[in-house]
Amino acid sequence: MDDIKILYTEAVDLLKQLIAIPSFSREEERTAACIAQFLNKKEIPYKQVGNNIWATNLYFDAHKPSILLNSHHDTVKPNSGYQLNPFDPIVANEKLFGLGSNDAGGCLVSLLACFVYYYNKPSLGYNLIIAATAEEEISGKNGVEALIPQLPTIDFAIVGEPTLLDLAIAERGLMVVDAKTVGMAGHAARNEGENALYKAVKDIEWIRQYHFDKVSNLLGPVKMTVTAFNTENKQHNMVPASAEYLIDIRVNELYQFEEILETLKANLNADISPRSTRIKSTLISNNHPIVKAGEALGSVCYGSPTTSDKALMPFPALKVGPGDSARSHTADEFIYLLEIEKGIEFYINLLKGVL
């Protein structure tokens, strides 16, 4: 317990340092340096890819399977509702305030503490790899996606995000689709042309009414929402020749993006084009050893409506960590100090269940 108390004190100190450094996505150089300095003080060799910092345990063995411990050190920009200085790590009422304290600084420093705890222990059943990554908040290509090809083969990952220490075994995927209907221009007074706007309206009504058959016990149904609409025509007396709209699609783990797109193509008047298919829905089996280890600690499995770097990992990943997702991106963001202490203990005990 004394070791964990020391790790907790060091973790809180590190989190205070990180809060004090602005680290918006794509601007994480200084927090990367701060994390590197922390590892240096622990005499832990590290490597850096862009603004991503990673290290392996002392007795890394290429013949053993590897577990990735991952969380991010970038943040969103503070919203206008802040009453406190977002870069001043204030402690009050057993809370640590500051931008990134909850999302996902508490998780990151707890995972780093856990890694330090196991770093020089011989005869582990798995290798451990810690990765503090960039650009998570924008799903950027220079974050974990750029790092993974540089890492040893990963068997599964623990992704640190605030989940109240419950087990997010599934995540919704996100696909944004551009749609365009094409008609023929004409004069409105003479009933000429073919109105592309009317075609788009029929599409939008179909989208509003349609329900995909497969409903997930963890994530519920696929959800489609039209979020933008536009026609190039600004004249009141001109029938629009084209209309464009945007579809936000939240996909459960029972569908591949390709299935969703085929359904849209078969039912819409529009030509459709997905902007990105990177943020896929994910699922780790509730029979996976790391999930069973979490359940043995009293944590509950659930499906997360939010996305994380888990979506960019080509291997099984469990999202779990201290803090509350409901506090993420809110004004005067905070994490309870006790949550960090419990988070360190949880991660250590979680890995004991498989190491």
C-alpha positions as CSV (number, residue, x, y, z in Angstrom):
1,M,0.0,0.0,0.0
2,D,2.9,2.4,0.7
3,D,4.0,1.9,-2.9
4,I,0.6,2.8,-4.2
5,K,0.5,5.9,-2.0
6,I,3.8,7.1,-3.5
7,L,2.5,6.4,-7.0
8,Y,-0.7,8.3,-6.2
9,T,1.3,11.3,-5.0
10,E,3.5,11.3,-8.1
11,A,0.5,10.8,-10.4
12,V,-1.3,13.8,-8.9
13,D,1.8,15.9,-9.2
14,L,2.2,14.9,-12.9
15,L,-1.4,15.7,-13.6
16,K,-1.0,19.1,-12.1
17,Q,1.9,19.7,-14.4
18,L,0.0,18.5,-17.5
19,I,-3.0,20.7,-16.7
20,A,-0.8,23.8,-16.5
21,I,0.5,23.2,-20.1
22,P,-2.0,23.9,-22.9
23,S,-2.1,20.8,-25.1
24,F,-4.8,21.2,-27.7
25,S,-4.9,18.6,-30.4
26,R,-1.9,18.9,-32.7
27,E,-0.3,21.2,-30.2
28,E,0.9,18.6,-27.6
29,E,4.7,19.1,-27.9
30,R,5.1,20.4,-24.3
31,T,2.9,17.8,-22.6
32,A,4.8,15.1,-24.5
33,A,8.1,16.6,-23.1
34,C,6.5,16.6,-19.6
35,I,5.6,12.9,-19.9
36,A,9.1,12.1,-21.2
37,Q,10.7,14.0,-18.3
38,F,8.5,11.9,-15.9
39,L,9.8,8.7,-17.4
40,N,13.4,10.0,-17.4
41,K,13.2,10.6,-13.7
42,K,12.0,7.0,-13.3
43,E,15.0,5.9,-15.4
44,I,12.6,4.3,-17.9
45,P,13.8,4.5,-21.5
46,Y,11.2,5.8,-23.9
47,K,10.6,6.4,-27.6
48,Q,8.8,9.2,-29.3
49,V,6.8,9.2,-32.6
50,G,5.5,12.7,-33.2
51,N,3.9,13.8,-30.0
52,N,3.3,10.2,-28.9
53,I,5.5,8.8,-26.1
54,W,5.8,5.1,-25.5
55,A,7.9,2.6,-23.4
56,T,8.1,-1.1,-22.6
57,N,8.6,-2.9,-19.3
58,L,12.2,-3.6,-18.3
59,Y,12.0,-7.4,-18.9
60,F,10.3,-7.1,-22.3
61,D,10.4,-10.5,-24.1
62,A,9.5,-10.6,-27.8
63,H,8.3,-14.2,-27.3
64,K,5.6,-13.1,-24.9
65,P,2.2,-11.5,-25.8
66,S,1.9,-7.8,-25.1
67,I,-0.7,-5.5,-23.5
68,L,-0.9,-1.9,-24.5
69,L,-1.8,0.7,-21.8
70,N,-3.0,3.8,-23.7
71,S,-4.5,7.1,-22.9
72,H,-4.2,10.6,-24.5
73,H,-2.6,13.9,-23.4
74,D,-4.4,16.3,-25.8
75,T,-7.4,18.3,-24.8
76,V,-10.3,20.2,-26.4
77,K,-10.2,24.0,-26.1
78,P,-11.9,25.3,-23.0
79,N,-15.5,26.4,-23.5
80,S,-16.8,29.9,-22.7
81,G,-18.5,28.7,-19.5
82,Y,-15.3,28.4,-17.6
83,Q,-15.2,30.4,-14.3
84,L,-11.8,29.1,-13.3
85,N,-8.5,29.3,-15.1
86,P,-8.5,26.1,-17.2
87,F,-4.7,25.9,-16.9
88,D,-4.5,26.4,-13.1
89,P,-4.6,23.0,-11.3
90,I,-6.6,24.0,-8.3
91,V,-7.4,21.5,-5.6
92,A,-10.6,22.2,-3.6
93,N,-13.2,20.0,-1.9
94,E,-11.1,16.9,-2.7
95,K,-11.3,17.8,-6.4
96,L,-8.6,18.6,-8.9
97,F,-9.8,21.2,-11.3
98,G,-8.4,22.0,-14.8
99,L,-8.7,21.4,-18.5
100,G,-8.0,17.7,-19.2
101,S,-8.2,16.6,-15.6
102,N,-11.0,14.2,-16.2
103,D,-10.6,13.7,-19.9
104,A,-8.3,12.0,-19.9
105,G,-5.5,13.2,-17.5
106,G,-6.7,11.2,-14.5
107,C,-6.7,8.0,-16.6
108,L,-3.3,8.8,-18.2
109,V,-1.5,9.4,-14.9
110,S,-3.2,6.3,-13.3
111,L,-2.0,4.1,-16.2
112,L,1.5,5.6,-16.0
113,A,1.5,4.8,-12.3
114,C,0.4,1.3,-13.0
115,F,3.1,0.9,-15.6
116,V,5.7,2.1,-13.1
117,Y,4.4,-0.4,-10.6
118,Y,5.0,-3.3,-12.9
119,Y,8.0,-1.9,-14.9
120,N,10.8,-3.8,-13.2
121,K,8.9,-6.9,-12.1
122,P,10.3,-10.1,-13.7
123,S,8.4,-13.1,-14.9
124,L,5.2,-11.3,-16.0
125,G,2.9,-13.4,-18.2
126,Y,2.6,-10.4,-20.6
127,N,4.8,-7.6,-21.8
128,L,3.5,-4.1,-20.9
129,I,3.6,-1.2,-23.3
130,I,2.6,2.3,-22.1
131,A,1.6,4.8,-24.7
132,A,0.6,8.5,-24.1
133,T,-0.8,9.6,-27.4
134,A,-1.8,12.7,-29.2
135,E,-4.8,13.9,-31.3
136,E,-7.4,11.7,-29.7
137,E,-9.9,14.5,-29.4
138,I,-9.9,15.0,-33.2
139,S,-9.3,11.3,-34.1
140,G,-6.2,12.6,-35.8
141,K,-4.0,10.5,-38.0
142,N,-0.8,11.5,-36.1
143,G,-2.0,10.0,-32.8
144,V,-2.3,6.3,-31.9
145,E,-3.0,5.4,-35.5
146,A,0.6,6.6,-36.4
147,L,2.1,5.0,-33.4
148,I,0.7,1.4,-33.7
149,P,2.8,0.4,-36.7
150,Q,5.9,1.3,-34.6
151,L,4.9,-0.9,-31.7
152,P,5.6,-4.6,-31.1
153,T,2.6,-6.8,-31.8
154,I,-0.2,-6.0,-29.4
155,D,-2.6,-8.8,-28.2
156,F,-5.0,-6.4,-26.5
157,A,-5.2,-2.9,-25.0
158,I,-6.6,-1.1,-22.0
159,V,-7.7,2.4,-23.2
160,G,-7.9,4.9,-20.4
161,E,-11.0,7.1,-20.6
162,P,-13.3,8.2,-17.8
163,T,-15.9,5.4,-17.3
164,L,-16.4,5.5,-13.5
165,L,-14.2,2.3,-13.7
166,D,-16.9,0.4,-15.4
167,L,-16.0,-1.7,-18.5
168,A,-16.9,-0.2,-21.9
169,I,-16.6,-3.3,-24.0
170,A,-18.4,-1.8,-27.0
171,E,-18.3,1.6,-28.7
172,R,-20.5,3.1,-31.3
173,G,-18.9,3.8,-34.7
174,L,-19.3,7.1,-36.5
175,M,-19.7,7.5,-40.2
176,V,-20.4,10.9,-41.8
177,V,-22.0,10.7,-45.3
178,D,-22.3,13.5,-47.9
179,A,-25.4,13.1,-50.0
180,K,-26.3,15.0,-53.2
181,T,-29.5,14.8,-55.2
182,V,-29.5,16.0,-58.8
183,G,-32.5,17.4,-60.8
184,M,-32.8,20.0,-63.6
185,A,-33.0,23.7,-63.3
186,G,-36.1,25.5,-64.5
187,H,-38.3,28.6,-63.9
188,A,-40.6,28.1,-60.9
189,A,-43.5,30.0,-62.5
190,R,-43.6,27.8,-65.5
191,N,-43.4,24.5,-63.6
192,E,-40.2,23.6,-65.4
193,G,-37.3,21.5,-64.4
194,E,-36.9,18.7,-61.9
195,N,-36.7,19.9,-58.3
196,A,-33.6,18.3,-56.6
197,L,-34.8,19.7,-53.2
198,Y,-37.9,17.7,-53.3
199,K,-35.8,14.6,-54.0
200,A,-33.7,15.4,-51.0
201,V,-36.8,16.0,-48.8
202,K,-38.0,12.5,-49.7
203,D,-34.6,11.1,-48.8
204,I,-34.6,12.9,-45.5
205,E,-38.0,11.6,-44.5
206,W,-36.9,8.1,-45.4
207,I,-33.9,8.5,-43.2
208,R,-36.0,9.8,-40.3
209,Q,-38.4,6.9,-40.5
210,Y,-36.0,4.0,-41.3
211,H,-34.9,1.6,-38.6
212,F,-32.1,-1.0,-39.1
213,D,-33.2,-4.4,-38.0
214,K,-30.3,-5.4,-35.7
215,V,-30.5,-3.7,-32.3
216,S,-27.6,-4.1,-29.9
217,N,-28.1,-5.1,-26.3
218,L,-25.1,-2.9,-25.5
219,L,-25.5,0.1,-27.9
220,G,-29.1,0.0,-29.0
221,P,-30.1,0.7,-32.7
222,V,-28.1,2.4,-35.4
223,K,-29.0,6.1,-35.4
224,M,-29.1,8.3,-38.5
225,T,-29.5,12.0,-38.3
226,V,-29.5,14.6,-41.1
227,T,-27.6,17.5,-39.7
228,A,-27.1,20.0,-42.6
229,F,-28.8,20.9,-45.8
230,N,-27.9,23.2,-48.7
231,T,-28.8,24.2,-52.3
232,E,-26.5,26.3,-54.5
233,N,-29.6,28.2,-55.8
234,K,-30.4,31.4,-53.9
235,Q,-33.0,32.7,-56.4
236,H,-36.6,32.4,-55.3
237,N,-37.9,31.7,-58.9
238,M,-35.4,29.0,-59.9
239,V,-36.0,25.3,-59.4
240,P,-32.8,24.0,-57.8
241,A,-30.8,21.6,-60.0
242,S,-29.0,20.1,-57.0
243,A,-29.3,19.7,-53.3
244,E,-26.9,18.5,-50.7
245,Y,-27.3,17.2,-47.2
246,L,-25.2,15.6,-44.5
247,I,-25.9,12.4,-42.5
248,D,-24.5,11.7,-39.1
249,I,-24.6,7.9,-38.6
250,R,-23.9,6.2,-35.2
251,V,-23.3,2.5,-35.9
252,N,-23.6,-0.3,-33.4
253,E,-21.3,-3.3,-33.3
254,L,-23.6,-5.5,-35.3
255,Y,-23.1,-3.7,-38.6
256,Q,-20.2,-3.0,-40.8
257,F,-20.1,0.4,-42.5
258,E,-20.3,-1.3,-45.9
259,E,-23.7,-2.7,-44.9
260,I,-25.0,0.7,-43.9
261,L,-23.8,2.3,-47.2
262,E,-25.5,-0.5,-49.3
263,T,-28.8,0.1,-47.6
264,L,-28.5,3.9,-48.2
265,K,-27.7,3.4,-51.9
266,A,-30.6,1.1,-52.4
267,N,-33.1,3.5,-50.8
268,L,-32.0,7.1,-51.5
269,N,-32.3,9.3,-54.5
270,A,-29.0,10.8,-53.7
271,D,-25.4,10.0,-54.7
272,I,-23.7,9.3,-51.4
273,S,-20.0,9.6,-50.4
274,P,-18.7,8.7,-46.9
275,R,-16.2,11.3,-45.6
276,S,-14.5,8.7,-43.4
277,T,-14.8,5.1,-42.4
278,R,-12.0,5.2,-39.8
279,I,-14.1,5.4,-36.6
280,K,-15.6,1.9,-36.6
281,S,-17.8,0.4,-34.0
282,T,-15.9,-2.0,-31.7
283,L,-16.5,-4.9,-29.4
284,I,-14.3,-6.9,-27.0
285,S,-15.9,-10.2,-25.9
286,N,-17.3,-10.3,-22.4
287,N,-15.5,-13.6,-22.1
288,H,-12.1,-12.0,-22.8
289,P,-9.7,-12.5,-19.8
290,I,-9.2,-8.8,-19.2
291,V,-13.0,-8.3,-19.1
292,K,-13.4,-11.2,-16.7
293,A,-10.7,-9.7,-14.5
294,G,-12.6,-6.4,-14.4
295,E,-15.9,-8.1,-13.6
296,A,-14.1,-9.9,-10.7
297,L,-13.3,-6.5,-9.3
298,G,-17.0,-5.5,-9.3
299,S,-17.1,-3.5,-12.5
300,V,-20.0,-3.7,-14.9
301,C,-19.9,-4.1,-18.7
302,Y,-21.7,-1.6,-20.9
303,G,-21.7,-0.1,-24.4
304,S,-20.3,3.4,-24.7
305,P,-22.0,6.0,-26.9
306,T,-18.8,8.0,-27.2
307,T,-15.8,7.2,-29.4
308,S,-12.1,6.9,-28.4
309,D,-8.8,5.7,-29.7
310,K,-10.2,2.2,-29.2
311,A,-11.9,2.7,-32.6
312,L,-8.5,3.0,-34.3
313,M,-7.0,-0.2,-32.8
314,P,-6.8,-3.4,-35.0
315,F,-6.9,-5.6,-31.9
316,P,-9.2,-6.1,-28.9
317,A,-9.4,-3.2,-26.5
318,L,-11.2,-2.5,-23.3
319,K,-12.1,1.1,-22.4
320,V,-12.0,1.8,-18.7
321,G,-10.8,4.5,-16.3
322,P,-11.3,6.8,-13.4
323,G,-13.5,9.9,-13.8
324,D,-16.9,10.4,-15.3
325,S,-17.6,10.8,-19.0
326,A,-20.4,13.3,-18.2
327,R,-17.7,15.8,-17.0
328,S,-15.7,15.6,-20.2
329,H,-15.6,18.9,-22.2
330,T,-17.6,20.7,-19.5
331,A,-16.7,24.1,-17.9
332,D,-14.5,23.9,-14.8
333,E,-13.7,20.3,-15.5
334,F,-12.5,18.3,-12.5
335,I,-11.7,14.9,-11.2
336,Y,-11.9,13.7,-7.6
337,L,-8.5,12.9,-6.1
338,L,-10.0,9.7,-4.7
339,E,-10.9,8.7,-8.2
340,I,-7.2,8.9,-9.2
341,E,-6.1,6.8,-6.2
342,K,-8.8,4.2,-6.9
343,G,-7.9,4.3,-10.6
344,I,-4.3,3.3,-9.8
345,E,-5.4,0.5,-7.5
346,F,-8.0,-0.7,-10.1
347,Y,-5.5,-0.8,-13.0
348,I,-2.9,-2.7,-10.9
349,N,-5.5,-5.2,-9.7
350,L,-7.0,-5.5,-13.2
351,L,-3.6,-6.6,-14.6
352,K,-3.0,-8.9,-11.6
353,G,-6.0,-10.8,-13.0
354,V,-4.2,-11.7,-16.2
355,L,-0.4,-11.3,-15.4
